[in-house]
Structure formats: C-alpha cells, structure tokens
Amino acid sequence: MIIQPKVRGFICTTAHPVGLKRALEEDIAFVKSKGRINAGKNVLVVGASMGYGLSARTAAAFGGGASTLGVIFDRPASGNRTASAGWYNTAAFEQAAKKEGLYCKTVNGDAFSDEVKDKVVEIIKRDLKKIDCVVYSVAAPRRMMKDGTSVSSVLKTKDKPFTQKTVDLRTGEVTQVTVEPATEEEIENTVKVMGGEDWYEWMMRLKKEGLLAPDACSVAFSYIGPELTHAIYKDGSIGMAKKDLYATAEKLRREGLRAFVSVNKALVTQSSSAIPVVPLYISLLYKVMKRRGTHENTAAQMQRLFGEKNLRTGAVTDEDELIRLDDLEMDEPTQTEIMRLWDEVGKTPLQELADVKGYDADFLRLFGFGLDGVDYDADVDANAEIEELE
C-alpha cells in the first residue's frame, strides 16, 4: 500500500508505519543522548500510544531502563484502512524495547473500563509485582460510564462567548472565531471525561491490590497557557476538568500517595489542533522559542520530567504542588514577544510572524509523514503486529 496523508479537519485519517517508526527512533536517540534518568524499575503508562504518554514511556524505558506496561485504545489495519498512529507507535516501541532486552507489555482497550483495569492488575501481579511510577495520560473525547451511558467533553467557554483571532493552518487564512459557553451539563460531562475521577480509580485500585511500591509516584498532565487562551482553555470547560485533576492530586496525596500534575508546554497534538485560537498561538510560540533556542518537543519535556524535575524521588514543584514544564514557554520575554506578534496578526503576512511550516510539519509527524529518509512513494505493508499485546 502506498500511504499518503489524508487530512480532514484536525485529524489525519491515515498513518505511515515506517514514518512513525523513524520518529520513535529519533526520540529514543534523543533520550539516550541526555544520559540516565530515574523513572523507577516498573512504570505503568495509561494512555501510552501518542503524545506525552508515548514520550513518557520512551523516556522511562530508553532513558531509565524501566520495564513498562502500557494501556492504549487503538485499532489495527483493516482492508485498505491503515492502523491508527498509536497502533504503529506501540508496535515500533515494542520492537525497539525487545531489541534492547527491555520488558514491555501492552493492553489495548478502554482505560475507563473495569475490564482493562482488571487485565492490568493481572499482568502486574504476574510479571512486575510492584509499580514504581504511574503516568496517567488519557486524552479521550468521550467516556463510557459504568451505567452504560456515554458522556462527551466539549471545547467551550464557561460563562460567556469568547471571540478571538484564529487561523486555518492549511490555508493561512486568519479569521475571527466565536466560542459559545458550555451548559452546566456539558461542563459536568467534560469533567467526567477529562478530570481526575478515572485517575483516582486507577490509583485506588492499584493501592487496594497492594501493587504500588512504597515510594511509588504518579503524574497526570495539564496545560495552563497565557491569558490570551484562558477563556477557551484555563477558564473554559477543559479548564474546569483540569481543576478537578488538581483536586484529585491533592486527594491522592491525602491517601498517602505521591501524586502530581505536570503542567506541560503547548505542543501540536490531536487535542490542541481542535481548540480554536490555540493553533495560531502555538505557531507564534514555535517561532519565538525556536529563535530563542528554548523549543522542546514531547520527548524533551518527558526527559526533563524524570531528569531535571526529578519526578521519581523529589519532584520539583511550585507553591501549588504543580510541576512546571511550561516554564520556558511562560518565560516573560517569550510571552512579551508573542503578544507583540499577536497584535501584528492580520496586518503582516502570517508566514513572517509564525512558524506555520513547523506547526504543519509537527502535525503531519504525529501520523508518520514528513520524516527525512522515508520514501513515501514506496509500497509498504500497512499491517503491523504488537507482539506483546495482551
């Protein structure tokens, strides 16, 4: 099969197995180049197939030598349809881990379900005995509740409409977008999907089963961003879910567990691509941070989480017990320059202000496209086996 990118809205409906393998190899080489990190002996990553979850698993395994157990929710190739990017990522990860003699197992299923939690518990009891670190990185658009009902998250404001500049990064057209406020029910549902309830259930289940090492830690991920995006993110429906996540970390600490939320840098992900205003902000951010030499991708962020921020044994946090991996993004000179550029958007050609090419390249990279050394005109086998899938 010759696989080319097919982009619809903020998703790509195809994925390239060779390109994604190459991207993972580059991340593995990066974390190795940074020296040894302490991620613990056994690491569980819930949401391990893309973005920060995949990079956390990569850093733990190839930077720290950890045995890793991943939970994913991905689909294999079928007929003329490629597998999901997360499926190819996981297949490539397992191949690389096995080559280096690293333990890895993967469970494919709904992380919200008791069935998947049961399976993970079974594997830990059989193979790992104790978990040193739990990374919770679930970014799902919906959740099936235990009563069989399905709830969905929304990208809306909280109290009133919000109008701001946005951009179609396919065309470069800058327009105004108005985001309407969410209803109370929509906010409640967004919290159920993206808040801390399921993280808490995972940790309590592992604690009840006696599967957490005495010094075990856990981390979930969030984003705050500048005031420019607060109405749609920090103070919007997603922000309400993140506040619940922070409260959950405190609740877990009251249970005697070392639990943290890491506030990460804005990066191109499937989730961020769907949020109005944010892609324009990220393209400006990339321009400034690359010029200043402070730009990081997910691999660099996760290497720093286990390294500089010392998640495992003495997490470096702010006064709110948050790990701030967004420190370089929120640096005052960086934000001042972004706001200067923001004011120029619509007056000056966007290509002069923003790293549109960089944003687009990172988006396509999520699906395995645009990698150097990959022949995208070649016929490739779209089928890939996850060898340690349980």
C-alpha positions as CSV (number, residue, x, y, z in Angstrom):
1,M,0.0,0.0,0.0
2,I,1.2,3.5,-0.9
3,I,0.2,5.7,2.1
4,Q,-0.2,9.4,1.8
5,P,-1.7,11.8,4.4
6,K,-5.4,12.4,4.2
7,V,-6.3,15.3,6.4
8,R,-9.8,16.1,7.5
9,G,-10.3,19.0,9.8
10,F,-7.9,18.5,12.8
11,I,-7.3,14.8,12.2
12,C,-5.4,12.7,9.7
13,T,-7.2,9.6,8.7
14,T,-4.1,7.7,7.5
15,A,-0.9,6.8,9.3
16,H,2.5,5.7,8.0
17,P,4.2,2.8,9.9
18,V,7.7,3.5,8.5
19,G,7.5,7.2,9.2
20,L,6.2,6.6,12.8
21,K,9.0,4.1,13.4
22,R,11.5,6.6,12.3
23,A,10.0,9.3,14.5
24,L,10.2,7.0,17.5
25,E,13.8,6.1,16.7
26,E,14.7,9.8,16.7
27,D,13.1,10.2,20.1
28,I,14.9,7.2,21.5
29,A,18.2,8.5,20.3
30,F,17.4,11.9,21.9
31,V,16.6,10.5,25.4
32,K,19.6,8.3,25.3
33,S,21.8,11.2,24.4
34,K,20.7,13.0,27.6
35,G,22.1,10.4,30.0
36,R,20.5,8.1,32.5
37,I,17.3,9.2,34.3
38,N,15.4,7.7,37.2
39,A,12.0,6.6,36.2
40,G,11.7,3.6,38.6
41,K,12.1,-0.1,37.8
42,N,8.5,-0.7,36.7
43,V,6.3,2.0,35.0
44,L,2.7,1.9,34.1
45,V,1.6,4.4,31.4
46,V,-2.2,4.7,31.0
47,G,-2.6,6.4,27.5
48,A,0.7,5.2,26.1
49,S,0.4,5.4,22.3
50,M,0.8,9.0,21.4
51,G,1.9,12.4,22.6
52,Y,3.1,12.8,26.2
53,G,2.1,9.3,27.2
54,L,4.3,7.7,24.4
55,S,7.1,10.1,25.2
56,A,6.9,9.3,29.0
57,R,7.1,5.6,28.2
58,T,10.0,6.2,25.8
59,A,11.9,8.2,28.3
60,A,11.3,5.7,31.1
61,A,12.4,2.7,29.0
62,F,15.2,4.0,26.9
63,G,16.4,6.7,29.3
64,G,15.9,4.9,32.5
65,G,15.9,1.2,31.6
66,A,12.4,0.7,33.1
67,S,10.1,-2.2,32.4
68,T,6.9,-0.6,31.0
69,L,3.3,-1.7,30.8
70,G,1.2,0.5,28.5
71,V,-2.5,0.9,28.1
72,I,-3.7,2.1,24.7
73,F,-7.0,2.3,22.8
74,D,-6.0,1.8,19.1
75,R,-7.0,-0.1,16.0
76,P,-5.0,-2.3,13.7
77,A,-5.0,-2.0,9.9
78,S,-8.1,-3.4,8.1
79,G,-8.5,-3.8,4.4
80,N,-7.5,-0.6,2.7
81,R,-7.5,1.3,6.0
82,T,-4.3,1.9,7.8
83,A,-3.9,1.2,11.5
84,S,-4.1,4.2,13.9
85,A,-1.0,6.1,14.5
86,G,-1.0,4.9,18.1
87,W,-1.1,1.3,17.0
88,Y,2.0,1.8,14.8
89,N,3.8,3.7,17.6
90,T,3.2,0.9,20.0
91,A,4.3,-1.8,17.5
92,A,7.5,0.2,16.9
93,F,8.1,0.8,20.6
94,E,7.8,-2.9,21.4
95,Q,10.2,-3.9,18.7
96,A,12.8,-1.4,19.9
97,A,12.3,-2.4,23.6
98,K,12.7,-6.1,22.8
99,K,15.8,-5.4,20.8
100,E,17.4,-3.9,23.9
101,G,16.1,-6.6,26.2
102,L,13.6,-4.3,28.0
103,Y,10.3,-5.8,29.3
104,C,7.2,-4.3,27.8
105,K,3.6,-5.4,27.6
106,T,0.6,-3.5,26.2
107,V,-3.2,-3.7,26.9
108,N,-5.5,-2.4,24.2
109,G,-8.9,-1.3,25.4
110,D,-10.9,1.4,27.1
111,A,-8.8,2.7,30.1
112,F,-12.1,3.9,31.8
113,S,-13.4,0.3,32.0
114,D,-13.1,-2.2,34.8
115,E,-12.2,-4.8,32.3
116,V,-8.9,-3.1,31.3
117,K,-8.1,-2.3,35.0
118,D,-8.6,-6.0,35.8
119,K,-6.3,-7.0,33.0
120,V,-3.6,-4.6,34.1
121,V,-3.8,-5.8,37.7
122,E,-3.4,-9.4,36.4
123,I,-0.3,-8.6,34.4
124,I,1.3,-6.6,37.3
125,K,0.7,-9.5,39.7
126,R,2.1,-12.0,37.2
127,D,5.1,-10.1,35.9
128,L,6.1,-7.0,37.8
129,K,4.8,-7.4,41.3
130,K,5.1,-3.7,42.2
131,I,4.8,-0.4,40.2
132,D,7.1,2.5,40.9
133,C,5.5,5.1,38.7
134,V,2.1,5.6,37.2
135,V,1.8,8.0,34.3
136,Y,-1.9,8.9,33.5
137,S,-2.1,10.4,30.0
138,V,-5.7,9.7,28.8
139,A,-7.0,12.3,26.3
140,A,-10.3,10.9,25.2
141,P,-13.2,12.8,23.6
142,R,-15.8,10.6,25.4
143,R,-16.2,8.1,28.2
144,M,-18.5,5.1,28.7
145,M,-19.8,5.3,32.3
146,K,-20.4,2.2,34.4
147,D,-24.2,2.5,33.9
148,G,-23.7,2.2,30.2
149,T,-24.3,5.8,29.3
150,S,-21.8,7.7,27.2
151,V,-20.6,11.3,28.1
152,S,-18.6,13.6,25.9
153,S,-16.2,16.5,26.5
154,V,-16.7,19.9,24.8
155,L,-14.3,22.7,23.9
156,K,-16.3,25.7,25.1
157,T,-16.1,28.7,27.4
158,K,-17.7,28.8,30.8
159,D,-19.8,31.9,31.3
160,K,-20.0,34.0,28.1
161,P,-19.0,33.8,24.4
162,F,-15.4,34.4,23.5
163,T,-14.2,36.0,20.2
164,Q,-10.6,36.0,19.1
165,K,-8.3,35.5,16.2
166,T,-7.8,32.0,14.8
167,V,-6.1,30.6,11.7
168,D,-6.7,27.9,9.2
169,L,-3.2,26.5,9.1
170,R,-4.0,24.6,5.9
171,T,-4.7,27.9,4.0
172,G,-3.1,30.5,6.3
173,E,-6.3,32.4,6.4
174,V,-6.8,34.4,9.6
175,T,-10.4,34.9,10.8
176,Q,-12.3,35.7,13.9
177,V,-13.9,32.8,15.8
178,T,-16.6,33.0,18.5
179,V,-16.7,30.1,21.0
180,E,-20.0,29.8,22.8
181,P,-20.3,28.9,26.6
182,A,-21.0,25.4,27.7
183,T,-24.1,24.4,29.6
184,E,-23.7,23.1,33.2
185,E,-24.3,19.6,31.9
186,E,-21.6,19.9,29.3
187,I,-19.2,21.1,31.9
188,E,-20.1,18.2,34.2
189,N,-19.6,15.8,31.4
190,T,-16.2,17.3,30.4
191,V,-15.0,16.9,33.9
192,K,-16.1,13.3,33.9
193,V,-14.1,12.6,30.7
194,M,-11.1,14.8,31.3
195,G,-11.0,15.4,35.0
196,G,-9.4,13.2,37.7
197,E,-12.1,10.7,38.5
198,D,-10.6,7.9,36.4
199,W,-7.0,8.6,37.6
200,Y,-8.2,8.3,41.1
201,E,-9.9,5.0,40.3
202,W,-6.7,3.6,38.8
203,M,-4.6,4.6,41.8
204,M,-7.1,3.4,44.4
205,R,-7.3,0.0,42.6
206,L,-3.6,-0.4,42.5
207,K,-3.3,0.6,46.1
208,K,-6.1,-1.8,47.2
209,E,-4.4,-4.6,45.3
210,G,-1.0,-3.8,47.0
211,L,0.7,-3.2,43.7
212,L,2.3,0.2,44.4
213,A,5.9,0.3,45.7
214,P,6.3,2.1,49.0
215,D,7.8,5.1,47.2
216,A,5.6,5.0,44.1
217,C,4.7,8.2,42.4
218,S,2.1,9.2,39.8
219,V,1.7,12.0,37.4
220,A,-1.1,13.4,35.2
221,F,-0.8,16.1,32.6
222,S,-2.3,19.6,32.2
223,Y,-1.8,22.9,30.5
224,I,-2.4,26.4,31.6
225,G,-1.1,28.8,29.0
226,P,-1.1,32.6,28.7
227,E,-4.0,34.9,29.5
228,L,-4.7,35.0,25.7
229,T,-6.1,31.5,25.7
230,H,-7.6,31.4,29.2
231,A,-11.2,31.9,28.1
232,I,-11.1,28.9,25.9
233,Y,-8.7,26.7,28.0
234,K,-7.9,27.5,31.6
235,D,-11.2,29.1,32.4
236,G,-13.3,27.1,29.9
237,S,-14.9,23.7,30.0
238,I,-11.4,22.0,29.7
239,G,-10.1,24.2,32.5
240,M,-12.9,23.0,34.8
241,A,-11.7,19.4,34.1
242,K,-8.1,20.4,34.9
243,K,-9.1,22.0,38.2
244,D,-10.7,18.7,39.0
245,L,-7.4,17.0,38.1
246,Y,-5.5,19.3,40.5
247,A,-8.1,18.5,43.3
248,T,-7.6,14.8,42.5
249,A,-3.8,15.0,43.0
250,E,-4.4,16.6,46.4
251,K,-7.0,13.9,47.2
252,L,-4.5,11.2,46.3
253,R,-1.8,12.9,48.5
254,R,-4.3,12.7,51.4
255,E,-4.4,9.0,50.7
256,G,-0.7,8.8,51.3
257,L,0.3,8.7,47.7
258,R,2.9,10.8,45.9
259,A,0.7,12.3,43.1
260,F,1.5,15.3,40.9
261,V,0.1,17.2,38.0
262,S,2.7,18.3,35.4
263,V,1.8,21.5,33.5
264,N,3.3,20.9,30.1
265,K,4.3,23.1,27.2
266,A,1.9,23.9,24.4
267,L,2.7,21.4,21.6
268,V,1.0,20.2,18.4
269,T,-1.3,17.3,19.4
270,Q,-4.6,16.0,18.0
271,S,-6.3,17.6,21.0
272,S,-4.6,21.0,20.7
273,S,-5.3,21.1,17.0
274,A,-9.0,21.0,17.7
275,I,-9.1,24.0,20.1
276,P,-9.9,27.4,18.4
277,V,-7.2,30.1,18.8
278,V,-4.6,27.6,20.2
279,P,-3.1,26.6,16.8
280,L,-2.4,30.2,16.0
281,Y,-0.8,30.8,19.4
282,I,1.3,27.6,19.1
283,S,2.6,28.7,15.7
284,L,3.7,32.0,17.1
285,L,5.2,30.2,20.2
286,Y,7.2,28.0,17.9
287,K,8.6,31.0,16.1
288,V,9.7,32.7,19.3
289,M,11.0,29.6,21.2
290,K,13.0,28.2,18.2
291,R,14.6,31.6,17.7
292,R,15.5,31.7,21.4
293,G,16.8,28.1,21.4
294,T,14.2,27.0,24.1
295,H,11.8,24.9,22.0
296,E,11.1,21.4,23.2
297,N,9.1,18.5,21.8
298,T,7.3,15.9,23.9
299,A,10.4,13.7,24.2
300,A,12.4,16.6,25.6
301,Q,9.6,17.5,28.0
302,M,9.3,14.0,29.4
303,Q,13.1,13.6,29.6
304,R,13.1,16.7,31.7
305,L,10.2,15.5,33.8
306,F,12.2,12.5,35.0
307,G,15.5,14.3,34.9
308,E,15.6,18.0,35.9
309,K,12.2,17.9,37.6
310,N,13.1,14.6,39.4
311,L,9.5,13.2,39.4
312,R,10.5,9.9,41.0
313,T,12.2,10.8,44.2
314,G,11.8,14.6,44.9
315,A,9.6,16.3,42.4
316,V,10.4,19.9,41.8
317,T,7.0,21.8,42.2
318,D,5.7,25.3,42.6
319,E,3.7,26.6,45.5
320,D,0.6,24.8,44.2
321,E,2.4,21.4,44.1
322,L,2.4,21.6,40.3
323,I,5.4,20.5,38.2
324,R,6.0,23.3,35.7
325,L,7.3,22.0,32.5
326,D,5.8,25.1,30.8
327,D,8.5,27.3,32.5
328,L,10.3,28.1,29.2
329,E,7.1,28.8,27.4
330,M,5.8,31.2,30.1
331,D,9.2,33.0,30.4
332,E,8.3,36.7,30.4
333,P,10.5,37.7,27.4
334,T,8.9,34.9,25.4
335,Q,5.4,35.9,26.2
336,T,6.1,39.6,25.6
337,E,7.3,38.8,22.1
338,I,4.4,36.5,21.4
339,M,1.9,39.3,22.3
340,R,3.8,41.7,20.1
341,L,3.4,39.2,17.2
342,W,-0.2,38.6,18.1
343,D,-1.0,42.2,17.6
344,E,0.5,42.0,14.1
345,V,-1.6,39.0,13.0
346,G,-3.9,40.2,10.3
347,K,-1.7,43.2,9.4
348,T,1.5,41.3,8.4
349,P,1.7,38.1,6.3
350,L,1.4,35.2,8.7
351,Q,4.5,33.4,7.3
352,E,6.6,36.3,8.6
353,L,5.2,36.2,12.1
354,A,4.6,32.5,12.8
355,D,6.2,29.1,12.3
356,V,3.3,27.8,10.2
357,K,5.6,25.3,8.4
358,G,6.8,24.0,11.8
359,Y,3.3,23.6,13.1
360,D,2.2,21.8,10.0
361,A,5.3,19.5,10.0
362,D,4.7,18.6,13.6
363,F,1.0,17.8,12.9
364,L,1.9,15.5,10.0
365,R,4.7,13.9,12.1
366,L,2.0,12.8,14.5
367,F,0.9,10.4,11.8
368,G,4.3,9.5,10.4
369,F,4.6,11.9,7.5
370,G,7.3,14.3,6.5
371,L,10.2,12.3,8.1
372,D,13.6,12.5,6.5
373,G,14.8,9.3,4.9
374,V,11.3,7.8,4.4
375,D,10.2,7.0,0.8
376,Y,6.5,8.0,0.9
377,D,6.1,6.7,-2.7
378,A,7.1,3.2,-1.8
379,D,4.7,0.4,-1.3
380,V,4.6,-0.5,2.4
381,D,2.9,-3.2,4.5
382,A,0.2,-1.4,6.5
383,N,-0.1,-4.4,8.8
384,A,1.9,-4.3,12.0
385,E,1.8,-6.6,14.9
386,I,2.0,-5.5,18.5
387,E,4.0,-8.5,19.7
388,E,3.3,-8.1,23.5
389,L,-0.3,-7.2,23.2
390,E,-2.5,-8.8,25.9
